[in-house]
Amino acid sequence: MKELILNADDFGMTPGINEGIIRAHRDGTLTSATLMANAEAFEDAVARARAVPSLGVGCHLVLVGGRPVAPAEQVSSLVDDAGRLPQTLPKFVAKVSTGLIRQSHIEHELRAQIEKVRAAGIEPTHVDTHKHTHAHPRVMQALARVARDMGVTRVRNPYESIRDAWTTARGDGGGSAQLLAAAAAQISAPTFSSISRKYALRSPDHFLGVAMTGQMSSAVVRRMIDTLEDGSTEMMFHPGIYDSDLVASGSRLREQRQTELETLLDPELKEILLKQGIRLISYRELN
């Protein structure tokens, strides 16, 4: 049997992203989303999610960009003098790799974010991380401890098959930089699996979407569907409405979010999934 989770990242970033995610679930094929506890439109996302309980909602843990949920003085090695999280992934990776960020501060911030989501009345179906920071072993170790202590048993496996990524990326004139990033990340995949086993964390068998981030057109997704293997697969999306709030957010994905929303609303995609007998699930139904 083939099971497919269609997950939207960045829930809570802007009202337009929130609206796009809810529309993609209500009128399309989206089954899951991950909520950013430190985002500007967090409360708006919570209200929308609570009105649509069929949408699986996890926690999109943020260690890059914005401000921490925990008091800055309690996570001092994680923030700059202005109390902000590292603004770019390379800056974060450099700091965490050289030990400048304390493991305890990472754990404290991750715990604060999950607690905020729960306090808002959302029980997380799973956790993943903004910009896949848990692909770093030190972050994964911290995340695993926090997840176990807080009773969260499911986590995104952020490693995409290079064969599948190449199959879907070729011919679209894009995705090359992300394809290289997906390939480079594979070095830490065995560590991720080892930590997951140690802390009894479950993940889908397969993951797709890194190499084509922001380029998940209907044609690309159909090629991805053709690569699906037996078992469970998560496919990552970033849908949303392209508006002034999105531009002001500073996200590099703008018009691309509108394209991905249209993909998830494509009625032909739903028909293809039905014809192929692919079962749509959220992390709530995983395993």
Secondary structure, DSSP 8 states (H G I E B T S, - for coil): -EEEEEEEEEETS-HHHHHHHHHHHHSSS--EEEE-TTSTTHHHHHHHHHH-TTSEEEEEE-SSSS--SS-GGGGGGGS-TTS---SSHHHHHHHHHTT-S-HHHHHHHHHHHHHHHHHTT---S-EEEGGGGGGSHHHHHHHHHHHHHHT--BB------HHHHHHHHTTTT--HHHHHHHHHHGGGHHHHHHHHHHTT-B--SEEE-STTTT---HHHHHHHHHH--SEEEEEEE-----SHHHHHHT-S-SHHHHHHHHHHT-HHHHHHHHHTT-EE--GGG--
